[in-house]
Amino acid sequence: MVIAFFRTIILYLLIIAGIRLMGKHQVGELEPSELVLALLIADLAAVPMQDFGIPLISGVIPILTLLSMTMLISMLSMKSIRFRALLCGRPSIIVENGKLHQREMAKNRFTVDELMEELRMKGITDISTVKYAILETNGQLSILPYAGEKPPTAKDMALSPEDGGLPLIIINDGRILEHNLKTRGYDLNWLEKQLHCQGVKKAEEVYLLTADEGGRVYFSRKEEKG
C-alpha cells in the first residue's frame, strides 16, 4: 500500500513538471501534437501505478523521453515556420466577406451547426456581418466582424474613462496578503480603516478585498455558513 502511494506521487509530480514545461499557452490551447503527448503520458503513467510488477523506472523513462521530444519539437517550431506549419497545420478561413468557404469547412470537417454555435457564442446571428471567421490550428474559431458591426469604444464616443489599472488582492478568504498591500503603497492602518468603513472588525470576516492603482476598493464579506 505504501509503495503504491509513493509510486503514484512520483508519477504525478513528474506529469505536473511535464505540463509546466509545456507552458501556459500550450496547456490552455493544445495543438494536435500536444494532445497526443498528454494522452500518451496519461497511458504510460497509469500502467506502473496499477501494476507493481513493472519497475517504476520503466514508466519514468518513456515519460522523460516524450517530454524531451516535446521540448525539441517546441524549439524547432519556434525556429522554423515550415516545420511549425507541417506539425500544427495552418489556419483556415471559413467565412470571408460574409460568404462561406464550403471547401475549407469540408476539408476541416467543420459543420454548419458548429459554425452557427460559435457565432452565437460571440453574439452574432447574421453571417453577412462577419468579415472573417478563421479556424485556428488549435480548433478555436476567431471571428472578426465588419468595422461597422463592432461595438463602439470609449475612444469612438470621445470619452475619457479612468483606467484603474490592475487590482491586487489584499484579503483572500480572510487572509491578508501583506506583499500586495505594500505593493499598493498601503499599510495595516489603511486596511483597518477600510474594514471599519465596511462595518467589519477583522480580516477573517472578509472573503475578498482588492485595490487597484486608482485607489478603488472592491469588498466582499464572507457569507454565513447555513
Phi, psi and omega per residue, in radians:
M1 nan -0.763 3.136
V2 -1.140 -0.697 3.136
I3 -1.093 -0.746 3.125
A4 -1.079 -0.695 3.141
F5 -1.081 -0.852 -3.086
F6 -1.240 -0.630 3.085
R7 -1.079 -0.746 3.137
T8 -1.131 -0.749 3.141
I9 -1.088 -0.771 -3.123
I10 -1.082 -0.827 -3.129
L11 -1.162 -0.654 3.122
Y12 -1.099 -0.817 3.133
L13 -1.125 -0.625 3.121
L14 -1.129 -0.735 3.123
I15 -1.168 -0.721 3.106
I16 -1.052 -0.747 3.119
A17 -1.086 -0.686 3.122
G18 -1.132 -0.727 3.120
I19 -1.145 -0.659 3.091
R20 -1.079 -0.665 3.130
L21 -1.165 -0.483 -3.141
M22 -1.193 -0.439 3.114
G23 1.634 2.755 -3.079
K24 -1.136 -0.688 -3.098
H25 -1.114 -0.789 -3.111
Q26 -1.167 -0.617 -3.139
V27 -1.145 -0.709 -3.125
G28 -1.314 -0.508 -3.067
E29 -2.410 1.533 -3.055
L30 -1.282 2.259 2.971
E31 -1.400 2.890 -3.125
P32 -0.932 -0.782 -3.122
S33 -1.128 -0.603 -3.126
E34 -1.291 -0.587 3.073
L35 -1.145 -0.747 3.094
V36 -1.061 -0.733 3.123
L37 -1.046 -0.796 -3.120
A38 -1.071 -0.722 3.136
L39 -1.170 -0.728 -3.131
L40 -1.140 -0.756 -3.131
I41 -1.110 -0.733 3.127
A42 -1.066 -0.720 -3.137
D43 -1.203 -0.743 -3.131
L44 -1.148 -0.635 -3.112
A45 -1.303 -0.513 -3.074
A46 -1.202 -0.612 -3.065
V47 -1.129 -0.960 3.135
P48 -1.180 -0.327 3.072
M49 -1.205 -0.612 -3.027
Q50 -1.696 -0.582 -3.073
D51 -1.837 1.841 -3.098
F52 -1.310 -0.187 3.117
G53 -1.342 -0.272 3.123
I54 -1.583 2.194 3.112
P55 -1.025 2.509 -3.129
L56 -1.048 -0.614 -3.114
I57 -1.098 -0.463 3.129
S58 -1.181 -0.411 3.066
G59 -1.613 -0.539 -3.091
V60 -1.254 -0.772 -3.073
I61 -1.063 -0.834 3.098
P62 -1.067 -0.661 3.134
I63 -1.135 -0.778 3.110
L64 -1.115 -0.624 3.108
T65 -1.123 -0.770 3.121
L66 -1.115 -0.716 3.128
L67 -1.139 -0.669 3.091
S68 -1.127 -0.731 3.084
M69 -1.081 -0.672 3.136
T70 -1.121 -0.754 3.117
M71 -1.111 -0.691 3.123
L72 -1.143 -0.764 3.136
I73 -1.131 -0.669 3.125
S74 -1.103 -0.725 3.122
M75 -1.141 -0.731 3.122
L76 -1.154 -0.640 3.137
S77 -1.154 -0.617 3.133
M78 -1.244 -0.555 -3.055
K79 -1.613 -0.401 -3.054
S80 -2.206 2.030 3.105
I81 -1.162 -0.699 -3.128
R82 -1.110 -0.741 3.134
F83 -1.125 -0.707 3.131
R84 -1.119 -0.710 3.119
A85 -1.166 -0.662 3.127
L86 -1.163 -0.687 -3.072
L87 -1.379 -0.785 -3.008
C88 -1.823 -0.209 -3.075
G89 1.463 -3.041 3.137
R90 -2.159 2.669 3.062
P91 -1.076 2.569 -3.138
S92 -2.059 2.325 3.106
I93 -1.462 1.987 -3.114
I94 -1.572 -0.701 3.111
V95 -2.224 2.314 3.105
E96 -2.387 2.120 -3.120
N97 0.923 0.727 3.064
G98 1.394 0.061 -3.112
K99 -2.010 2.444 -3.136
L100 -1.369 2.448 2.990
H101 -1.737 1.598 -3.015
Q102 -1.145 -0.591 3.135
R103 -1.147 -0.702 3.115
E104 -1.158 -0.661 3.118
M105 -1.137 -0.750 3.129
A106 -1.171 -0.674 3.139
K107 -1.069 -0.682 -3.113
N108 -1.659 0.089 -3.111
R109 0.915 0.809 -3.124
F110 -1.872 1.987 -3.012
T111 -1.493 2.867 3.086
V112 -1.091 -0.679 3.131
D113 -1.064 -0.725 3.117
E114 -1.145 -0.692 3.118
L115 -1.100 -0.821 -3.126
M116 -1.111 -0.632 3.101
E117 -1.109 -0.787 3.135
E118 -1.105 -0.692 3.127
L119 -1.139 -0.744 3.137
R120 -1.100 -0.654 3.132
M121 -1.130 -0.429 3.091
K122 -1.641 0.094 3.123
G123 1.369 0.393 -3.113
I124 -1.978 2.257 3.139
T125 -2.006 -0.253 -3.090
D126 -2.037 2.010 -3.118
I127 -1.104 -0.523 -3.096
S128 -1.154 -0.251 3.121
T129 -1.544 -0.015 -3.095
V130 -1.659 2.138 3.070
K131 -1.302 -0.915 3.099
Y132 -2.447 2.468 2.919
A133 -2.238 2.026 -2.999
I134 -2.038 2.164 3.068
L135 -1.483 1.929 -3.069
E136 -1.329 2.942 -3.080
T137 -1.176 -0.350 3.120
N138 -1.593 0.089 3.103
G139 1.617 -0.119 3.107
Q140 -1.398 2.591 3.136
L141 -1.828 2.059 3.081
S142 -1.621 2.197 -3.073
I143 -2.022 2.154 -3.141
L144 -2.073 1.819 3.134
P145 -1.334 2.909 3.032
Y146 -1.058 2.700 -3.103
A147 -0.997 -0.657 -3.118
G148 -1.252 -0.256 -3.135
E149 -1.674 -0.146 -3.141
K150 -1.342 2.538 3.082
P151 -1.134 2.497 -3.115
P152 -1.160 2.501 3.081
T153 -1.665 2.961 3.100
A154 -1.056 -0.607 3.110
K155 -1.145 -0.720 3.116
D156 -1.078 -0.583 -3.106
M157 -1.620 0.177 3.106
A158 1.022 0.657 3.099
L159 -1.813 2.729 3.138
S160 -2.255 1.247 3.139
P161 -1.209 2.637 3.111
E162 -1.377 2.419 3.112
D163 -1.751 1.960 -3.087
G164 -1.337 -0.193 -3.127
G165 1.376 -2.931 -3.068
L166 -1.416 2.125 3.077
P167 -1.312 2.429 3.088
L168 -1.890 2.518 3.128
I169 -1.370 2.116 3.119
I170 -1.667 -0.731 3.073
I171 -2.205 2.186 -3.141
N172 -2.118 1.853 3.117
D173 0.906 0.866 3.077
G174 1.490 -0.082 -3.120
R175 -1.842 2.270 3.134
I176 -1.475 2.201 3.085
L177 -1.685 1.600 -3.016
E178 -1.121 -0.552 3.120
H179 -1.074 -0.785 3.115
N180 -1.182 -0.611 3.109
L181 -1.078 -0.786 3.126
K182 -1.209 -0.631 3.126
T183 -1.050 -0.641 3.113
R184 -1.394 -0.080 3.108
G185 1.463 0.362 -3.128
Y186 -1.930 2.943 3.084
D187 -2.301 -3.092 -3.087
L188 -1.145 -0.503 3.096
N189 -1.122 -0.727 3.091
W190 -1.080 -0.712 -3.111
L191 -1.165 -0.690 3.112
E192 -1.089 -0.655 3.101
K193 -1.149 -0.696 3.119
Q194 -1.114 -0.732 3.131
L195 -1.152 -0.692 3.125
H196 -1.098 -0.707 3.126
C197 -1.116 -0.481 -3.140
Q198 -1.621 0.046 3.128
G199 1.302 0.507 -3.109
V200 -2.011 2.413 -3.112
K201 -1.593 -0.562 -3.082
K202 -2.515 2.763 -3.055
A203 -1.142 -0.436 -3.123
E204 -1.098 -0.307 3.137
E205 -1.533 -0.074 -3.059
V206 -1.781 2.306 3.067
Y207 -1.496 -0.762 3.139
L208 -2.640 2.339 3.014
L209 -2.452 2.154 3.134
T210 -2.166 2.787 3.079
A211 -2.471 2.304 3.138
D212 -1.747 -3.089 -3.069
E213 -1.185 -0.400 3.133
G214 -1.539 0.025 3.111
G215 1.572 0.022 3.128
R216 -1.317 2.403 -3.061
V217 -2.045 2.349 3.004
Y218 -1.913 2.347 -3.063
F219 -2.289 2.384 3.066
S220 -2.453 2.081 -3.134
R221 -1.392 2.617 3.075
K222 -1.137 2.437 3.074
E223 -1.404 2.545 3.109
E224 -1.265 2.381 -3.119
K225 -1.301 2.171 -3.116
G226 -1.590 nan nan
